[in-house]
Amino acid sequence: MRRLQPADLSIFQAYRQDPDIARYQDWEAMSDARATGFLTHMARITPLMRLGQWAQVAVTHTETDVLIGDMGLYLSEDGTEAEVGITLGAAQHGQGHATRAVRLASQFLFDETEIAHIRAYADVRNTPSRALMKRAGFTQTGTSTTAGVKEAVFLLNRP
């Protein structure tokens, strides 16, 4: 993982505008100009330094450092819990990249903060995403409904 960069634009836009990927996300596709601004902003910030705000980081191929997706990291306003969310391009699914990225992010969050646990949510229709969270060590603790979407709620406690 690394910071997102403006040079990631074409790959970022390709997976972020894929309707099969976007259907389980709560973000909307961006114009190239808006996406460039977003990537430029994310390149400048330090994840976890902004309590109560999301930061997106690049998920890259381990051998090439080429962008394959992005991960959102959120640290609560009081710094006691975190949340993660991940999106990978369709060609990257089923190869273990997401599991490695979620585990790495979880370790980073526990090492760099005092959080007690990490939450994650997955649309209940998104079976692969729910399986990913379980592979990464999270436990499903229930469901919630946000904006009419039923989501599985996952939790990973500090080791």
Phi and psi in degrees as GROMACS dihedral restraints (atoms count N, CA, C in turn):
[ dihedral_restraints ]
;  ai    aj    ak    al  type     phi  dphi    fc
    3     4     5     6     1  -156.2    20    10
    4     5     6     7     1   178.6    20    10
    6     7     8     9     1   -71.3    20    10
    7     8     9    10     1   145.1    20    10
    9    10    11    12     1   -65.9    20    10
   10    11    12    13     1   153.3    20    10
   12    13    14    15     1  -136.7    20    10
   13    14    15    16     1   151.9    20    10
   15    16    17    18     1   -55.3    20    10
   16    17    18    19     1   -29.5    20    10
   18    19    20    21     1   -66.3    20    10
   19    20    21    22     1   -13.7    20    10
   21    22    23    24     1   -81.3    20    10
   22    23    24    25     1     0.4    20    10
   24    25    26    27     1   -51.4    20    10
   25    26    27    28     1   -52.1    20    10
   27    28    29    30     1   -64.3    20    10
   28    29    30    31     1   -41.9    20    10
   30    31    32    33     1   -70.1    20    10
   31    32    33    34     1   -44.2    20    10
   33    34    35    36     1   -55.4    20    10
   34    35    36    37     1   -49.4    20    10
   36    37    38    39     1   -65.4    20    10
   37    38    39    40     1   -35.8    20    10
   39    40    41    42     1   -60.7    20    10
   40    41    42    43     1   -48.8    20    10
   42    43    44    45     1   -81.3    20    10
   43    44    45    46     1   -31.9    20    10
   45    46    47    48     1   -70.9    20    10
   46    47    48    49     1   -20.3    20    10
   48    49    50    51     1  -101.2    20    10
   49    50    51    52     1     3.8    20    10
   51    52    53    54     1   -77.8    20    10
   52    53    54    55     1   116.6    20    10
   54    55    56    57     1   -62.1    20    10
   55    56    57    58     1   -28.4    20    10
   57    58    59    60     1   -69.0    20    10
   58    59    60    61     1   -29.2    20    10
   60    61    62    63     1   -82.0    20    10
   61    62    63    64     1   -45.9    20    10
   63    64    65    66     1   -68.0    20    10
   64    65    66    67     1   -22.9    20    10
   66    67    68    69     1   -62.4    20    10
   67    68    69    70     1   -23.8    20    10
   69    70    71    72     1  -100.7    20    10
   70    71    72    73     1     6.5    20    10
   72    73    74    75     1  -107.4    20    10
   73    74    75    76     1   161.1    20    10
   75    76    77    78     1  -102.5    20    10
   76    77    78    79     1     9.2    20    10
   78    79    80    81     1  -100.5    20    10
   79    80    81    82     1   163.2    20    10
   81    82    83    84     1  -114.3    20    10
   82    83    84    85     1   154.7    20    10
   84    85    86    87     1   -60.3    20    10
   85    86    87    88     1   148.5    20    10
   87    88    89    90     1  -114.8    20    10
   88    89    90    91     1   154.6    20    10
   90    91    92    93     1   -66.6    20    10
   91    92    93    94     1   162.0    20    10
   93    94    95    96     1   -59.4    20    10
   94    95    96    97     1   -39.3    20    10
   96    97    98    99     1   -64.5    20    10
   97    98    99   100     1   -44.8    20    10
   99   100   101   102     1   -67.2    20    10
  100   101   102   103     1   -40.2    20    10
  102   103   104   105     1   -64.1    20    10
  103   104   105   106     1   -39.6    20    10
  105   106   107   108     1   -61.8    20    10
  106   107   108   109     1   -43.2    20    10
  108   109   110   111     1   -62.1    20    10
  109   110   111   112     1   -42.1    20    10
  111   112   113   114     1   -61.8    20    10
  112   113   114   115     1   -48.4    20    10
  114   115   116   117     1   -63.3    20    10
  115   116   117   118     1   -39.5    20    10
  117   118   119   120     1   -62.8    20    10
  118   119   120   121     1   -43.8    20    10
  120   121   122   123     1   -63.0    20    10
  121   122   123   124     1   -46.0    20    10
  123   124   125   126     1   -66.2    20    10
  124   125   126   127     1   -27.8    20    10
  126   127   128   129     1   -68.3    20    10
  127   128   129   130     1   -24.3    20    10
  129   130   131   132     1   -92.9    20    10
  130   131   132   133     1   -24.3    20    10
  132   133   134   135     1   -88.9    20    10
  133   134   135   136     1   159.3    20    10
  135   136   137   138     1  -102.6    20    10
  136   137   138   139     1   117.8    20    10
  138   139   140   141     1   -55.2    20    10
  139   140   141   142     1   143.3    20    10
  141   142   143   144     1    77.9    20    10
  142   143   144   145     1    -1.5    20    10
  144   145   146   147     1   -87.8    20    10
  145   146   147   148     1    -8.3    20    10
  147   148   149   150     1  -116.1    20    10
  148   149   150   151     1    89.5    20    10
  150   151   152   153     1   -59.6    20    10
  151   152   153   154     1   136.8    20    10
  153   154   155   156     1    79.0    20    10
  154   155   156   157     1     9.7    20    10
  156   157   158   159     1  -134.5    20    10
  157   158   159   160     1   147.8    20    10
  159   160   161   162     1   -78.5    20    10
  160   161   162   163     1   148.1    20    10
  162   163   164   165     1  -129.4    20    10
  163   164   165   166     1   135.7    20    10
  165   166   167   168     1  -101.9    20    10
  166   167   168   169     1   135.4    20    10
  168   169   170   171     1  -121.9    20    10
  169   170   171   172     1   155.2    20    10
  171   172   173   174     1   -78.1    20    10
  172   173   174   175     1   137.7    20    10
  174   175   176   177     1  -103.2    20    10
  175   176   177   178     1   122.5    20    10
  177   178   179   180     1  -120.6    20    10
  178   179   180   181     1   159.9    20    10
  180   181   182   183     1   -66.4    20    10
  181   182   183   184     1   133.1    20    10
  183   184   185   186     1   -61.6    20    10
  184   185   186   187     1   -28.9    20    10
  186   187   188   189     1   -94.2    20    10
  187   188   189   190     1   -25.8    20    10
  189   190   191   192     1  -115.6    20    10
  190   191   192   193     1   -13.4    20    10
  192   193   194   195     1    63.7    20    10
  193   194   195   196     1    15.9    20    10
  195   196   197   198     1   -80.5    20    10
  196   197   198   199     1   137.3    20    10
  198   199   200   201     1   -59.1    20    10
  199   200   201   202     1   131.7    20    10
  201   202   203   204     1  -124.2    20    10
  202   203   204   205     1    -8.3    20    10
  204   205   206   207     1   173.3    20    10
  205   206   207   208     1  -171.5    20    10
  207   208   209   210     1  -143.7    20    10
  208   209   210   211     1   159.4    20    10
  210   211   212   213     1  -130.2    20    10
  211   212   213   214     1   133.9    20    10
  213   214   215   216     1   -92.1    20    10
  214   215   216   217     1   135.7    20    10
  216   217   218   219     1  -122.0    20    10
  217   218   219   220     1   130.3    20    10
  219   220   221   222     1  -131.0    20    10
  220   221   222   223     1   132.0    20    10
  222   223   224   225     1  -115.8    20    10
  223   224   225   226     1   124.5    20    10
  225   226   227   228     1   -56.8    20    10
  226   227   228   229     1   159.4    20    10
  228   229   230   231     1   -58.4    20    10
  229   230   231   232     1   -31.0    20    10
  231   232   233   234     1   -94.7    20    10
  232   233   234   235     1     0.6    20    10
  234   235   236   237     1    73.2    20    10
  235   236   237   238     1    15.9    20    10
  237   238   239   240     1   -96.2    20    10
  238   239   240   241     1   -16.8    20    10
  240   241   242   243     1  -145.9    20    10
  241   242   243   244     1   159.7    20    10
  243   244   245   246     1  -126.8    20    10
  244   245   246   247     1   166.6    20    10
  246   247   248   249     1  -138.5    20    10
  247   248   249   250     1   145.2    20    10
  249   250   251   252     1  -127.4    20    10
  250   251   252   253     1   152.1    20    10
  252   253   254   255     1  -149.2    20    10
  253   254   255   256     1   145.1    20    10
  255   256   257   258     1  -135.3    20    10
  256   257   258   259     1   145.1    20    10
  258   259   260   261     1  -135.8    20    10
  259   260   261   262     1   127.7    20    10
  261   262   263   264     1  -122.0    20    10
  262   263   264   265     1   151.4    20    10
  264   265   266   267     1   -62.3    20    10
  265   266   267   268     1   148.7    20    10
  267   268   269   270     1   -56.3    20    10
  268   269   270   271     1   -36.6    20    10
  270   271   272   273     1   -65.7    20    10
  271   272   273   274     1   -15.7    20    10
  273   274   275   276     1   -96.7    20    10
  274   275   276   277     1    -6.1    20    10
  276   277   278   279     1   -67.6    20    10
  277   278   279   280     1   147.6    20    10
  279   280   281   282     1    76.9    20    10
  280   281   282   283     1    14.8    20    10
  282   283   284   285     1  -113.6    20    10
  283   284   285   286     1     2.9    20    10
  285   286   287   288     1    88.9    20    10
  286   287   288   289     1    -4.0    20    10
  288   289   290   291     1   -62.3    20    10
  289   290   291   292     1   -44.4    20    10
  291   292   293   294     1   -65.7    20    10
  292   293   294   295     1   -41.6    20    10
  294   295   296   297     1   -61.2    20    10
  295   296   297   298     1   -46.6    20    10
  297   298   299   300     1   -61.1    20    10
  298   299   300   301     1   -42.7    20    10
  300   301   302   303     1   -65.7    20    10
  301   302   303   304     1   -43.6    20    10
  303   304   305   306     1   -65.7    20    10
  304   305   306   307     1   -41.5    20    10
  306   307   308   309     1   -63.3    20    10
  307   308   309   310     1   -43.2    20    10
  309   310   311   312     1   -63.4    20    10
  310   311   312   313     1   -44.9    20    10
  312   313   314   315     1   -63.6    20    10
  313   314   315   316     1   -40.3    20    10
  315   316   317   318     1   -62.5    20    10
  316   317   318   319     1   -44.7    20    10
  318   319   320   321     1   -62.1    20    10
  319   320   321   322     1   -43.2    20    10
  321   322   323   324     1   -58.5    20    10
  322   323   324   325     1   -47.9    20    10
  324   325   326   327     1   -61.4    20    10
  325   326   327   328     1   -43.3    20    10
  327   328   329   330     1   -69.9    20    10
  328   329   330   331     1   -35.6    20    10
  330   331   332   333     1   -71.3    20    10
  331   332   333   334     1   -36.7    20    10
  333   334   335   336     1   -98.9    20    10
  334   335   336   337     1    -5.5    20    10
  336   337   338   339     1  -136.2    20    10
  337   338   339   340     1   176.5    20    10
  339   340   341   342     1  -104.0    20    10
  340   341   342   343     1    19.0    20    10
  342   343   344   345     1   -60.0    20    10
  343   344   345   346     1   151.3    20    10
  345   346   347   348     1   -89.5    20    10
  346   347   348   349     1   -28.8    20    10
  348   349   350   351     1  -161.5    20    10
  349   350   351   352     1   167.8    20    10
  351   352   353   354     1  -121.8    20    10
  352   353   354   355     1   135.2    20    10
  354   355   356   357     1  -105.8    20    10
  355   356   357   358     1   154.8    20    10
  357   358   359   360     1  -148.5    20    10
  358   359   360   361     1   152.7    20    10
  360   361   362   363     1  -128.7    20    10
  361   362   363   364     1   145.6    20    10
  363   364   365   366     1  -142.3    20    10
  364   365   366   367     1   132.0    20    10
  366   367   368   369     1   -51.1    20    10
  367   368   369   370     1   130.6    20    10
  369   370   371   372     1   -61.5    20    10
  370   371   372   373     1   -21.4    20    10
  372   373   374   375     1   -78.6    20    10
  373   374   375   376     1   -13.6    20    10
  375   376   377   378     1   -92.7    20    10
  376   377   378   379     1    77.7    20    10
  378   379   380   381     1   -57.0    20    10
  379   380   381   382     1   -44.1    20    10
  381   382   383   384     1   -60.8    20    10
  382   383   384   385     1   -37.6    20    10
  384   385   386   387     1   -68.1    20    10
  385   386   387   388     1   -39.8    20    10
  387   388   389   390     1   -64.1    20    10
  388   389   390   391     1   -41.0    20    10
  390   391   392   393     1   -65.2    20    10
  391   392   393   394     1   -37.6    20    10
  393   394   395   396     1   -57.8    20    10
  394   395   396   397     1   -48.2    20    10
  396   397   398   399     1   -62.6    20    10
  397   398   399   400     1   -37.1    20    10
  399   400   401   402     1   -67.0    20    10
  400   401   402   403     1   -42.2    20    10
  402   403   404   405     1   -61.7    20    10
  403   404   405   406     1   -32.5    20    10
  405   406   407   408     1   -81.3    20    10
  406   407   408   409     1     0.9    20    10
  408   409   410   411     1   100.3    20    10
  409   410   411   412     1     1.1    20    10
  411   412   413   414     1   -79.6    20    10
  412   413   414   415     1   153.3    20    10
  414   415   416   417     1  -114.5    20    10
  415   416   417   418     1   132.5    20    10
  417   418   419   420     1   -73.9    20    10
  418   419   420   421     1   126.6    20    10
  420   421   422   423     1  -108.3    20    10
  421   422   423   424     1    -4.7    20    10
  423   424   425   426     1   156.5    20    10
  424   425   426   427     1  -160.1    20    10
  426   427   428   429     1  -135.2    20    10
  427   428   429   430     1   159.3    20    10
  429   430   431   432     1  -142.9    20    10
  430   431   432   433     1   163.5    20    10
  432   433   434   435     1  -123.2    20    10
  433   434   435   436     1   123.6    20    10
  435   436   437   438     1  -126.7    20    10
  436   437   438   439     1   125.6    20    10
  438   439   440   441     1    51.4    20    10
  439   440   441   442     1    38.4    20    10
  441   442   443   444     1    80.4    20    10
  442   443   444   445     1     3.1    20    10
  444   445   446   447     1  -106.2    20    10
  445   446   447   448     1   123.6    20    10
  447   448   449   450     1   -81.6    20    10
  448   449   450   451     1   127.3    20    10
  450   451   452   453     1  -123.5    20    10
  451   452   453   454     1   142.8    20    10
  453   454   455   456     1   -79.7    20    10
  454   455   456   457     1   137.4    20    10
  456   457   458   459     1  -105.8    20    10
  457   458   459   460     1   128.4    20    10
  459   460   461   462     1  -118.9    20    10
  460   461   462   463     1   151.6    20    10
  462   463   464   465     1  -139.4    20    10
  463   464   465   466     1   139.0    20    10
  465   466   467   468     1  -127.6    20    10
  466   467   468   469     1   117.9    20    10
  468   469   470   471     1   -85.6    20    10
  469   470   471   472     1   154.1    20    10
  471   472   473   474     1   -56.5    20    10
  472   473   474   475     1   133.1    20    10
